[in-house]
Amino acid sequence: MPGDYSLVASGIYRQCQAFSADRERNLLEGMPLPKLYLATDRQTLAVNWSQRKDRRNIMLQAIATADLKTGYVFGMDLNFDPSLNLEEVEAEAVALGDPPKTQAYRRFARLWLQGDYANAVAESAERKAAKKSSRATYKPDQLCTFHRQMPGLSPAGQRLKSLGRQSLPGPNAYR
């Protein structure tokens, strides 16, 4: 009976779209709106791996806006579109001359093309390398500049902890 479930799910989907269309049609026709107090929330969703051979989790971004008084959610947008085929989009983008264009002027401006992904990976590697080299010049046993300028505030021999780490409380910290 798997076909029955997909029929029910597609029926619910159509009803949800009809409900949203009815609400949004009123907005387009100039429905008077009271003063709205809106809340927007951004979420990062961790989705489990989809293939046994590739067990990396997938991080998706979602953003939603709701009216605080009524609780009506205006929409929740997810940065994933299951209706698109990556190869087809890439081929059409190349045919349209999208890759060299500025992001805002592309036909597929909302999507990452393969070149965009490669550039992002390269930029990330450059940032990591720059961060690593800046840490290499830092001497963790140096006193803080403030303490060097104000010698009476730092007991002799006190040193800064190494950069970017936080120590865990000792075993007696919560007793």
Contacts in CASP RR format, 6 or more apart in sequence:
PFRMAT RR
TARGET T0000
AUTHOR 0000-0000-0000
METHOD contacts of the structure
MODEL  1
MPGDYSLVASGIYRQCQAFSADRERNLLEGMPLPKLYLATDRQTLAVNWS
QRKDRRNIMLQAIATADLKTGYVFGMDLNFDPSLNLEEVEAEAVALGDPP
KTQAYRRFARLWLQGDYANAVAESAERKAAKKSSRATYKPDQLCTFHRQM
PGLSPAGQRLKSLGRQSLPGPNAYR
27 33 0 8 1.000
36 67 0 8 1.000
36 69 0 8 1.000
37 67 0 8 1.000
37 68 0 8 1.000
37 69 0 8 1.000
38 65 0 8 1.000
38 66 0 8 1.000
38 67 0 8 1.000
38 68 0 8 1.000
38 74 0 8 1.000
39 65 0 8 1.000
39 66 0 8 1.000
39 68 0 8 1.000
40 63 0 8 1.000
40 64 0 8 1.000
40 65 0 8 1.000
41 63 0 8 1.000
41 64 0 8 1.000
41 65 0 8 1.000
41 66 0 8 1.000
42 61 0 8 1.000
42 62 0 8 1.000
42 63 0 8 1.000
43 61 0 8 1.000
43 62 0 8 1.000
43 63 0 8 1.000
43 64 0 8 1.000
44 59 0 8 1.000
44 60 0 8 1.000
44 61 0 8 1.000
44 62 0 8 1.000
45 59 0 8 1.000
45 60 0 8 1.000
45 61 0 8 1.000
45 62 0 8 1.000
45 78 0 8 1.000
46 57 0 8 1.000
46 58 0 8 1.000
46 59 0 8 1.000
47 57 0 8 1.000
47 58 0 8 1.000
47 59 0 8 1.000
47 60 0 8 1.000
48 57 0 8 1.000
48 58 0 8 1.000
49 55 0 8 1.000
49 56 0 8 1.000
49 57 0 8 1.000
49 58 0 8 1.000
50 58 0 8 1.000
60 78 0 8 1.000
60 79 0 8 1.000
60 80 0 8 1.000
61 78 0 8 1.000
61 79 0 8 1.000
62 76 0 8 1.000
62 77 0 8 1.000
62 78 0 8 1.000
62 79 0 8 1.000
63 76 0 8 1.000
63 77 0 8 1.000
64 73 0 8 1.000
64 74 0 8 1.000
64 75 0 8 1.000
64 76 0 8 1.000
64 77 0 8 1.000
65 73 0 8 1.000
65 74 0 8 1.000
65 75 0 8 1.000
66 72 0 8 1.000
66 73 0 8 1.000
66 74 0 8 1.000
67 74 0 8 1.000
81 111 0 8 1.000
84 111 0 8 1.000
89 108 0 8 1.000
89 111 0 8 1.000
89 113 0 8 1.000
90 113 0 8 1.000
90 114 0 8 1.000
92 107 0 8 1.000
92 108 0 8 1.000
93 99 0 8 1.000
93 106 0 8 1.000
93 107 0 8 1.000
93 108 0 8 1.000
93 113 0 8 1.000
96 106 0 8 1.000
96 107 0 8 1.000
98 106 0 8 1.000
98 107 0 8 1.000
98 108 0 8 1.000
98 113 0 8 1.000
99 113 0 8 1.000
99 115 0 8 1.000
103 109 0 8 1.000
103 116 0 8 1.000
112 120 0 8 1.000
135 163 0 8 1.000
138 163 0 8 1.000
140 159 0 8 1.000
140 160 0 8 1.000
140 161 0 8 1.000
140 162 0 8 1.000
140 163 0 8 1.000
141 159 0 8 1.000
141 160 0 8 1.000
142 159 0 8 1.000
142 160 0 8 1.000
143 154 0 8 1.000
143 158 0 8 1.000
143 159 0 8 1.000
143 160 0 8 1.000
144 154 0 8 1.000
144 160 0 8 1.000
146 153 0 8 1.000
147 153 0 8 1.000
147 154 0 8 1.000
147 158 0 8 1.000
161 167 0 8 1.000
END
